[in-house]
Amino acid sequence: MIDNLPPLRQILDDHDLQARKSMGQNFLLDLNLTAKIARQAGDLADCDVLEIGPGPGGLTRGLLAEGARHVLAIEKDRRCLPALSQIADAYPGRLTVIDGDALEINPLAHLTPPIRVAANLPYNIGTELLVRWLTPPDWPPFWQSLTLMFQREVAERIVAKPGSKAYGRLALLAQWRADARIVMNLPPEAFTPPPKVSSAVVHLTALPKPKFEADAAVLSRVVATAFNQRRKMLRSALKGIAPDIEDRLLAAGIKPTERAEQVPLEAFCALAREVAK
């Protein structure tokens, strides 16, 4: 046991907690696994940790047991609150639980830097939250690192390289401003109820500044337009961006006949600079 609290299965029974599909819930009940995920977030002793969708608190307990200075957990499902308050009592002063929707709450009022994010994200809002964390108005962001559980297919899109089917907007967004790697794979049977797909934990470390110079808004528009028609050659897919797009592609070192999935991040940034001119 990682602490003196009851096993998670017992907590589910005590509070009559069944995972709800409508909330994208799949509970992770193995405390050895949740502690292992917490360790992937790095040394937490001097950090505040933001956790989204703690559910009955498996990962929350892992983060606290691994020494997180303070955990802020945002939970939309009120049925989970009694279980989380049990954890707060076991770790006095180190866990704050906010009842609400993570998409609508600004957590920064409750956190003291340095801040890391660690979460088994609800499947239905995971990508949206990641995109928000990667696209703040100012960089570097409020977080040092993100350690996040996704469906494996989403995790592969975050770390994908040019030329692969998974390569697209999410890979470019993540890899422009962060180092991203898959640090753990989890089979469906690790969860209750088991999802239909495998899962993976991705660890992203914020870079002090983006890997290559580019205006964030221009880069985002160029990449979105290129991948919206990923089967087309770039000279066709991007013709709405600039009338002389072929010249700008050539100036950025990109063949106009290439498709979006063949173009590496550095070249997209060069193109964004050409378009911004």
ABEGO torsion letter per residue (X at the ends): XABABBBAAAAAAAAGBBBBAAAGBBBBABAAAAAAAAAAAEBAAABBBBBBGAEAGAAAAAAAAAGBABBBBBBABAAAAAAAAAAAAABBGABBBBBEBAAABBAAAABBOBBBBBBBBBAAAAAAAAAAAAABABOBBABABBBBBBBAAAAAAAABBBGBAABBAAAAAAAAABBBBBABBBBAAABOBBBABBBBBBBBBBBABBABBBBAAAAAAAAAAAAABAABBAAAAAAAABAAAAAAAAAAGBBAABBAAABBAAAAAAAAAAAAX
